[in-house]
Amino acid sequence: MRSFSHVLAQTDWVALQLATFDTAAVERALTASTLSLTDFQALLSPAALPRLPQLLEKARLLTTQQFGAARQLFAPLYLSNLCANECTYCGFSMSQAIKRRVLTDSELIEEAHAVKALGHDQLLLVAGEHERKVGMAYFRQQIPLLKPLFSRLMLEVQPLASNDYRELKQLGIDTVLVYQETYQAQAYAKYHLKGKKMDMIWRLDCPDRIGAAGVDKIGLGILLGLADWRLDAVLLATHLRYLQQQFPYCQFSIALPRLRPCSGGIESSFPVSDRELVQLYCAFRLLAPEIDLTLSTRESSQLRDLLLPLMITSLSAGSKTQPGGYQVAPQSLQQFSIDDDRSAKLMAQRLTELGLQPVWTNWHPAFGRG
């Protein structure tokens, strides 16, 4: 089967980068019932910024039509900060002189119960990329310990093979997240210096393997600040459209995290302003009204409060970005700094104040899904 790397290899990058859009193109995109990728690109252009109020209103209407007032809450649980890669933007890079930890069975259970005590019933498992010590053997041992405690288990680790994803689904993983970081090969090589993550094609075709394994939901994303954000966003949209055609039974989510300070990390050469981030999220909502848009605690409380009623449908709350951060080792080094440090309880209260419904549980076992 042709994979997305073949699609990307045939993409006319020059045409994408040189395309310009005027007010008329933005107006056509705003009034289109279904967006083309050209319409999407128009909504990302500088010409669309003066129409941001109209973009926000249309995003709000589409989000309400598709999701009502429901907003899904989840928490990340970091399994390990071991990593066999050197990525210049990450606090877990292999050259960083930090204390490394892999959660033991007892530590994992302790952390899981601490997350449950916050109110969470949907858990995202995160780890640095280290196949030998935090690979399938570790996941086989740990996921069955967590599955009885949470209604949804999500996974964000190193790219794996299709057979591994089939097994993970059987173990209880509902969603797999794999962010490309950047789709631009020259930039990708600049930031990924050692380890298997240097293999851009292996990562690029990972969602194909997830979809082929029949996993319920695939999470995609880019790390804003590494390269030209408009070009990366168009390529991410192209990737989403491709996957929706290949795997129509899958659900999808998009996350658009911005580069955050971390130990040994780089400064962004391609900063994305708040207005541009809002524009980007609006464009994705208009392109794909049916998908989840996720916003993490990387962003400020003010920005999250602005976007939650308008187009965001999934959010983390009370997050810790280090293994043991909730209970076992709260003082250990974070992968990156967070901005919105409100507790999960306060976040749920804020959602209610905004007229929204905090949703903690994805699926209840009483309905027959164990």
C-alpha positions in Angstrom: 0.0 0.0 0.0 1.3 3.5 -0.8 2.2 5.4 2.3 2.1 9.0 3.1 5.8 9.4 2.6 5.2 8.7 -1.1 2.5 11.4 -1.1 4.8 13.9 0.5 7.6 13.1 -2.0 5.3 14.1 -4.8 4.1 17.4 -3.2 5.0 20.6 -5.0 6.7 22.4 -2.2 7.7 25.4 -4.3 4.0 26.0 -5.3 3.0 25.8 -1.6 5.6 28.2 -0.5 5.1 30.7 -3.2 1.3 30.8 -3.1 -0.2 34.1 -2.2 -3.8 34.9 -1.2 -5.9 38.1 -1.2 -9.1 39.1 0.6 -11.3 37.6 -2.1 -9.6 34.1 -1.6 -10.2 34.4 2.2 -13.9 35.4 1.6 -14.3 32.3 -0.7 -12.8 30.1 2.0 -15.0 31.6 4.7 -18.2 30.9 2.7 -17.3 27.4 1.4 -19.4 24.6 2.8 -16.4 22.2 2.6 -12.8 23.5 2.5 -10.3 22.5 -0.1 -6.6 22.5 0.9 -6.3 25.7 -1.1 -9.1 27.3 1.0 -7.3 26.1 4.1 -4.1 27.7 2.9 -6.0 30.9 2.3 -7.3 30.9 5.9 -3.7 30.6 7.1 -2.4 33.5 5.1 -1.7 37.0 6.4 -4.7 38.2 4.4 -7.0 36.2 6.7 -5.9 37.9 10.0 -8.2 40.9 9.6 -11.1 38.4 9.3 -10.2 36.6 12.6 -13.5 37.6 14.3 -15.4 35.9 11.4 -13.1 32.9 11.6 -13.7 32.6 15.3 -17.5 32.8 14.9 -17.6 30.1 12.2 -15.3 27.9 14.3 -17.6 28.3 17.3 -20.7 27.4 15.3 -19.1 24.3 13.8 -17.8 23.1 17.1 -21.2 23.5 18.8 -22.9 21.6 15.9 -20.5 18.7 16.2 -19.7 18.5 19.9 -22.2 20.7 21.8 -20.8 21.9 25.1 -18.8 18.7 25.9 -15.1 19.1 26.5 -12.9 16.1 27.2 -10.4 16.3 30.1 -7.3 14.1 30.3 -3.9 14.0 32.0 -0.5 12.8 30.8 1.4 10.3 32.9 5.1 10.1 32.1 6.4 6.6 32.3 10.1 7.4 31.8 12.5 10.2 30.8 15.0 7.7 29.2 15.7 8.6 25.6 18.0 7.3 22.9 17.6 10.3 20.7 19.2 13.7 20.6 16.6 16.3 19.8 17.7 19.9 20.3 14.3 21.1 21.6 13.7 18.5 24.3 14.6 18.3 27.9 14.8 14.5 27.8 17.5 14.4 25.0 20.1 11.7 25.6 23.0 14.3 26.2 21.1 16.1 29.0 22.7 15.5 32.4 19.5 14.7 34.3 18.5 11.9 36.6 16.8 9.2 34.6 13.9 7.2 35.8 11.6 4.4 34.6 8.5 3.9 36.7 8.3 0.6 38.5 5.1 -1.3 38.8 4.5 0.1 42.3 5.4 3.6 41.2 3.1 3.4 38.2 0.2 2.4 40.4 0.9 5.2 42.9 1.1 7.7 40.1 -2.1 6.4 38.5 -4.1 6.6 41.7 -2.8 10.2 42.2 -4.1 11.1 38.8 -7.4 9.4 39.5 -7.7 11.4 42.7 -7.6 14.6 40.6 -10.8 13.4 38.9 -9.3 12.1 35.6 -10.6 9.0 33.9 -8.7 9.4 30.6 -5.0 8.9 30.7 -2.2 9.7 28.2 0.9 7.6 28.7 4.1 9.4 27.6 7.7 8.3 27.5 11.0 9.2 26.0 12.0 7.0 23.1 14.0 4.1 24.4 12.9 0.8 22.8 15.1 -1.4 24.9 14.0 -0.3 28.4 10.7 1.4 27.6 9.4 -0.7 24.7 6.9 -3.4 24.0 8.1 -5.6 26.9 7.5 -2.7 29.3 4.1 -1.8 27.8 3.0 -5.5 28.0 3.7 -5.4 31.7 2.3 -1.9 32.6 -0.8 -1.4 30.4 -2.8 -4.3 32.0 -2.1 -2.6 35.4 -3.7 0.6 34.2 -6.6 -0.6 32.0 -9.0 -1.4 34.9 -8.5 2.2 36.3 -9.3 4.3 33.3 -12.0 4.6 30.7 -9.5 5.6 28.0 -5.8 4.9 27.6 -3.8 6.9 25.1 -0.2 6.4 24.2 2.5 8.8 23.0 5.9 7.0 22.7 8.3 6.0 19.9 6.9 4.9 16.5 6.3 1.2 16.5 5.5 -1.6 13.9 1.9 -2.4 12.9 2.0 -5.7 14.8 3.0 -3.9 17.9 0.0 -1.5 17.5 -2.3 -4.5 17.0 -1.0 -5.9 20.3 -1.4 -2.6 22.1 -5.0 -2.4 21.0 -5.6 -5.8 22.4 -3.9 -4.7 25.7 -6.3 -1.8 26.0 -4.8 1.2 24.1 -7.6 3.3 22.5 -5.6 6.1 21.0 -2.1 6.6 19.7 -0.5 10.0 19.3 2.5 10.5 17.0 3.5 14.1 16.2 5.7 14.7 13.2 7.3 17.8 14.8 8.0 19.2 11.3 7.3 17.9 7.8 10.1 19.8 6.2 13.1 17.4 5.7 15.8 20.0 6.0 14.5 21.4 9.3 13.8 17.8 10.6 17.4 16.9 10.1 18.6 20.1 11.8 16.8 19.3 15.0 17.1 15.5 15.2 20.8 14.7 15.6 21.1 11.1 16.9 19.0 8.1 17.4 16.2 6.4 15.5 14.2 9.6 15.4 16.6 10.8 12.8 14.7 8.5 10.4 12.0 10.9 9.2 10.3 8.4 6.9 9.8 5.8 9.8 8.0 8.5 11.8 6.2 9.9 8.8 4.6 6.6 7.9 3.8 5.7 11.6 0.1 6.8 11.3 -0.3 4.4 8.4 0.8 1.6 10.6 -1.5 2.7 13.4 -4.4 2.9 11.1 -3.6 -0.5 9.5 -3.6 -2.0 13.0 -7.2 -0.9 13.6 -6.5 1.5 16.5 -9.6 3.5 17.2 -8.1 7.0 17.2 -4.9 8.6 15.8 -3.5 11.9 17.1 -1.5 14.1 14.7 0.4 17.3 15.3 3.4 19.6 14.6 5.7 21.4 17.0 5.3 25.1 16.2 8.5 27.0 16.3 10.8 24.6 14.4 10.1 25.8 10.9 7.7 27.7 8.7 4.4 27.1 10.5 2.1 27.8 7.6 3.9 25.2 5.4 3.9 22.6 8.1 0.2 23.2 8.8 -0.7 22.7 5.1 1.3 19.5 5.1 -0.3 18.3 8.3 -3.7 19.0 6.7 -2.7 17.0 3.7 -1.6 14.2 6.0 -5.0 14.3 7.8 -7.0 14.2 4.6 -4.9 11.3 3.3 -5.4 9.3 6.5 -9.2 10.0 6.6 -9.4 8.5 3.1 -7.2 5.5 3.9 -8.8 4.7 7.3 -12.4 6.0 7.3 -13.2 4.0 10.5 -10.6 5.9 12.5 -11.2 9.0 14.6 -8.6 11.8 14.5 -7.3 14.6 16.7 -5.0 17.5 16.0 -2.7 19.2 18.5 -0.6 22.3 17.7 1.8 22.8 20.6 4.3 25.6 20.6 7.9 25.2 21.6 8.4 25.8 25.3 11.4 26.4 27.5 13.2 23.3 28.7 16.6 22.3 30.1 19.2 22.6 27.3 16.5 23.6 24.8 16.7 26.0 21.9 15.0 29.3 21.3 12.4 29.3 18.5 13.6 30.7 15.2 10.0 30.7 13.9 7.8 32.1 16.7 4.1 31.8 16.4 2.1 34.6 18.0 -1.1 34.1 20.0 -3.2 35.6 17.1 -1.5 33.3 14.6 -2.1 30.3 16.9 -5.8 31.2 17.1 -5.9 31.6 13.3 -4.3 28.2 12.9 -6.8 26.4 15.2 -9.7 28.2 13.5 -8.5 27.0 10.1 -8.3 23.4 11.2 -11.8 23.5 12.7 -13.2 24.8 9.4 -11.2 22.2 7.5 -12.3 19.3 9.6 -15.3 20.1 11.9 -15.6 16.4 13.0 -12.1 16.0 14.6 -11.0 16.7 18.1 -8.7 19.8 18.6 -6.5 19.5 21.6 -4.9 22.3 23.7 -2.4 21.5 26.4 -1.1 23.2 29.5 1.8 24.6 27.4 -0.6 27.5 26.7 -1.6 30.3 29.2 -4.8 30.1 31.2 -6.1 33.3 29.4 -5.5 31.8 25.9 -7.1 28.4 26.9 -10.1 30.2 28.4 -10.5 32.1 25.1 -10.3 29.1 22.8 -12.2 26.4 24.8 -15.7 27.8 24.1 -14.8 28.4 20.4 -13.1 25.3 18.9 -11.1 23.2 21.4 -12.7 19.9 22.4 -10.0 18.1 24.3 -7.6 19.5 27.0 -5.2 18.4 29.6 -5.4 19.7 33.1 -3.3 19.6 36.2 -0.5 18.2 34.1 3.0 17.0 35.2 5.6 16.5 32.5 8.1 14.3 34.4 8.0 10.7 35.5 6.7 10.6 39.0 5.5 14.2 38.8 2.2 13.6 40.6 3.3 11.7 43.6 6.6 9.7 43.4 9.1 12.4 42.4 7.4 15.8 42.1 10.7 17.7 42.1 12.2 15.9 39.2 13.0 17.7 35.9 10.1 18.4 33.6 10.3 17.6 29.9 9.2 21.2 29.2 7.6 24.0 31.3 3.9 24.4 31.5 2.0 27.7 31.6 -1.5 26.8 32.8 -0.9 25.3 36.2 -4.6 25.2 37.4 -5.6 22.0 39.0 -8.0 19.6 37.2 -10.8 20.6 39.6 -10.3 24.3 39.0 -10.2 23.7 35.2 -13.5 21.8 35.4 -15.0 24.7 37.4 -13.8 27.1 34.8 -15.3 25.1 32.0 -18.7 25.2 33.8 -18.4 28.9 34.2 -17.8 29.2 30.5 -21.1 27.3 29.9 -19.3 24.1 28.9 -19.6 20.5 30.2 -16.4 18.9 31.6 -16.3 15.2 30.5 -14.1 13.0 32.5 -15.1 9.6 31.3 -14.8 8.5 27.6 -16.7 5.2 27.9 -18.3 3.4 30.8 -17.7 -0.4 31.2 -21.5 -0.8 31.9 -22.0 -0.2 28.1 -20.1 -3.3 27.3 -16.7 -2.0 26.3 -14.1 -3.4 28.7 
